Each structure stands twice: as C-alpha cells, then as structure tokens.
Amino acid sequence: MIIELTSKDFDEKTRIGSVVVLFYSSSNGKNSEGLIKLASEGKYAEEVKFAMVDVDKSPELAKRYGAAVFPATLVMRSGIVKKLSQMVYDPVKVAAEVAENACYSRRVSMGRSQVRANNRVKR
C-alpha cells in the first residue's frame, strides 16, 4: 500500500520504522512505477512503508529534504534520512536503495546475534 503524505502528516507517518518516500510533481506526472512495483511485489512490505508526496501541493517538504529534481526517492528510518536519490526511474535501483538503507539494521542485528549464538556453540 502506498500512502499520500502532506506537510500536515509527514512527520507523524515517517517517525517510526522504515519509509520510502517518492517526491513527484503532479504537473509532470508521477513517474512512480518503481515505487509502485516495490510496494505491490511485497518483498519489502513487512519492513517498509511506501509513501508519495506531490511537491505541487507540499513544496515545503521538497525544500526541507533537498529534493529539487523529480522524481526523487527519500529513504528514511525512524524519522532519519538515510538516502536521497533524484531522477530515479529504475525500479531495480530503487529496490537496491531500499534494501541497503531501509532494511539494513534488521539484517545487521540478526547477523550479530547469529554470530554470538555460533560462538557460544563452539565453546
């Protein structure tokens, strides 16, 4: 599911968890095929929320996050910006950024606990 964000609800909806935000201009078309493909495939659906911001309706958000060329993809985790990419049309590139920046902490923490468990077994 992809949610539409405005300046009124942006902070509230991006504060918790991992969020991928697509900034687009409705006057130029959404150019959101990559984001829609990621959200609909379900590969990241459990870990990541997907959202869109129409910069024609909320230009202050684009300015706040430095999105000047559209479409722009913002990857956030717990309200903190992890990556901003501008002029991204390739779904494969968007997926790679999501995996690297939005889902990374979960894989690292699971990896460390697995290493600890393996070390205990060896002793």
C-alpha positions as CSV (number, residue, x, y, z in Angstrom):
1,M,0.0,0.0,0.0
2,I,1.3,3.5,-0.9
3,I,0.1,6.4,1.2
4,E,-0.1,10.1,0.1
5,L,1.7,12.4,2.5
6,T,1.3,16.2,3.0
7,S,3.2,18.6,5.2
8,K,0.5,18.1,7.9
9,D,1.1,14.4,8.4
10,F,4.6,13.8,7.1
11,D,6.5,13.8,10.4
12,E,3.9,11.6,12.1
13,K,3.8,9.0,9.3
14,T,7.6,8.8,8.9
15,R,8.7,8.8,12.6
16,I,8.5,5.1,13.2
17,G,10.0,2.3,11.1
18,S,11.4,2.4,7.6
19,V,9.7,4.6,5.0
20,V,10.4,5.1,1.3
21,V,9.0,8.4,0.0
22,L,8.6,9.3,-3.6
23,F,8.6,13.1,-4.3
24,Y,6.8,13.8,-7.6
25,S,5.3,16.7,-9.4
26,S,1.7,16.1,-10.5
27,S,2.1,18.6,-13.3
28,N,4.8,16.4,-14.8
29,G,3.2,13.0,-14.0
30,K,4.0,10.8,-11.0
31,N,6.8,8.7,-12.5
32,S,6.2,6.2,-9.7
33,E,6.4,2.9,-11.5
34,G,9.4,1.8,-9.5
35,L,7.8,2.6,-6.1
36,I,4.5,1.0,-7.1
37,K,6.3,-2.1,-8.2
38,L,8.2,-2.4,-4.9
39,A,5.1,-1.9,-2.8
40,S,3.0,-4.3,-4.9
41,E,5.6,-7.1,-5.0
42,G,5.5,-7.4,-1.3
43,K,9.2,-8.1,-0.9
44,Y,9.7,-5.2,1.5
45,A,6.1,-4.8,2.5
46,E,6.6,-6.1,6.1
47,E,9.6,-3.9,6.8
48,V,9.0,-0.8,4.8
49,K,6.1,1.7,4.4
50,F,5.8,3.4,0.9
51,A,4.6,6.9,0.5
52,M,4.3,9.7,-2.1
53,V,4.5,13.5,-1.8
54,D,3.1,15.8,-4.5
55,V,5.5,18.7,-4.5
56,D,3.0,20.9,-6.2
57,K,0.8,20.6,-3.1
58,S,3.6,20.4,-0.5
59,P,6.6,22.3,-1.9
60,E,8.0,23.0,1.6
61,L,8.6,19.2,2.1
62,A,10.7,19.0,-1.1
63,K,12.7,22.1,0.0
64,R,13.1,20.7,3.6
65,Y,14.6,17.4,2.3
66,G,16.6,18.9,-0.7
67,A,14.5,17.2,-3.4
68,A,15.0,19.6,-6.3
69,V,14.7,17.3,-9.3
70,F,11.8,14.9,-9.7
71,P,11.1,12.1,-9.2
72,A,13.2,11.9,-6.1
73,T,13.3,9.0,-3.7
74,L,13.9,9.5,0.0
75,V,14.7,6.5,2.3
76,M,14.1,7.1,6.0
77,R,14.5,5.0,9.1
78,S,12.9,6.2,12.4
79,G,12.5,9.7,11.0
80,I,16.1,10.0,10.0
81,V,17.1,10.4,6.3
82,K,19.3,7.6,5.1
83,K,19.4,8.3,1.4
84,L,18.1,10.9,-1.1
85,S,18.2,10.0,-4.8
86,Q,17.0,12.3,-7.5
87,M,15.9,11.4,-11.0
88,V,15.5,7.7,-10.2
89,Y,13.4,5.9,-12.8
90,D,14.8,2.4,-12.5
91,P,12.8,0.1,-10.1
92,V,15.9,-2.1,-9.6
93,K,17.9,0.9,-8.3
94,V,15.1,1.9,-6.0
95,A,14.9,-1.7,-4.7
96,A,18.7,-1.7,-4.1
97,E,18.5,1.5,-2.1
98,V,15.6,0.2,-0.1
99,A,17.4,-3.0,0.8
100,E,20.6,-1.1,1.6
101,N,19.2,1.8,3.6
102,A,15.8,0.9,5.0
103,C,16.2,-2.8,5.8
104,Y,19.9,-2.8,6.7
105,S,19.6,-2.5,10.5
106,R,17.4,-5.6,10.8
107,R,19.9,-7.7,8.8
108,V,22.9,-6.5,10.8
109,S,21.3,-7.1,14.2
110,M,20.2,-10.5,13.2
111,G,23.7,-11.3,11.9
112,R,25.3,-10.2,15.1
113,S,23.0,-12.3,17.3
114,Q,23.6,-15.3,15.0
115,V,27.4,-14.8,15.3
116,R,27.1,-14.7,19.1
117,A,25.0,-17.8,19.1
118,N,27.5,-19.6,16.9
119,N,30.4,-18.5,19.2
120,R,28.5,-20.0,22.2
121,V,28.1,-23.3,20.5
122,K,31.8,-23.5,19.6
123,R,33.0,-23.0,23.1
